[in-house]
Amino acid sequence: SAYLRIACDLEQGLNKMVSECEMKGSAHDALHHWLEPLIEKVQELKRVETSDYASVLLSEVEKQLLLYPQYFE
């Protein structure tokens, strides 16, 4: 499904961010605080069974992505 493809693409990007993370200290902590809910929603999106719920999850993913500026300038 389209939702599974989106989830897999997002997961690949998130995995790359985590594996290439070179941040230290509070910046590292902030990144992972921002990433953790995003990773959880993407994992949930990979298991979604209805398009209605997939739409809700995508909206939640988008909201988390939009929070990025609150963590980083």
C-alpha positions as CSV (number, residue, x, y, z in Angstrom):
1,S,0.0,0.0,0.0
2,A,1.0,3.6,-0.3
3,Y,1.1,4.0,3.5
4,L,3.6,1.1,3.8
5,R,5.8,2.7,1.1
6,I,5.7,6.0,2.9
7,A,6.5,4.3,6.3
8,C,9.4,2.4,4.8
9,D,10.8,5.6,3.2
10,L,10.5,7.5,6.4
11,E,12.1,4.6,8.3
12,Q,15.1,4.6,6.0
13,G,15.6,8.3,6.5
14,L,15.2,8.0,10.3
15,N,17.6,5.1,10.4
16,K,20.2,7.1,8.4
17,M,19.8,10.1,10.8
18,V,20.3,7.9,13.8
19,S,23.3,6.0,12.4
20,E,25.0,9.2,11.2
21,C,24.3,11.2,14.3
22,E,27.5,12.9,15.6
23,M,25.8,15.2,18.0
24,K,26.9,15.3,21.7
25,G,25.4,16.5,24.9
26,S,22.1,18.5,25.0
27,A,21.9,18.7,21.2
28,H,22.0,14.9,21.0
29,D,19.4,14.5,23.7
30,A,17.1,17.0,22.0
31,L,17.4,15.2,18.7
32,H,16.5,11.9,20.2
33,H,13.7,13.4,22.2
34,W,12.3,14.7,18.9
35,L,13.0,11.4,17.0
36,E,11.6,8.9,19.4
37,P,7.9,9.8,18.9
38,L,8.5,10.0,15.2
39,I,10.1,6.5,15.1
40,E,7.2,5.1,17.1
41,K,4.6,6.6,14.7
42,V,6.4,5.3,11.7
43,Q,6.6,1.8,13.1
44,E,2.9,1.9,13.9
45,L,2.3,3.1,10.3
46,K,4.1,0.1,9.0
47,R,1.5,-2.1,10.8
48,V,-1.6,-0.1,10.0
49,E,-4.7,-2.0,8.8
50,T,-7.1,0.7,7.8
51,S,-6.6,3.7,5.6
52,D,-8.5,5.9,8.1
53,Y,-6.0,5.1,10.8
54,A,-3.1,5.4,8.4
55,S,-4.3,8.9,7.6
56,V,-4.4,9.8,11.4
57,L,-0.9,8.4,11.8
58,L,0.4,10.4,8.9
59,S,-1.1,13.5,10.4
60,E,0.7,12.8,13.7
61,V,4.0,12.2,11.8
62,E,3.6,15.5,10.1
63,K,2.9,17.3,13.4
64,Q,6.1,15.8,14.9
65,L,8.1,16.8,11.8
66,L,6.8,20.4,12.2
67,L,8.1,20.5,15.8
68,Y,11.7,20.3,14.6
69,P,12.2,24.1,14.8
70,Q,11.2,24.0,18.4
71,Y,14.2,21.7,19.1
72,F,16.7,23.2,16.7
73,E,17.4,26.6,15.3
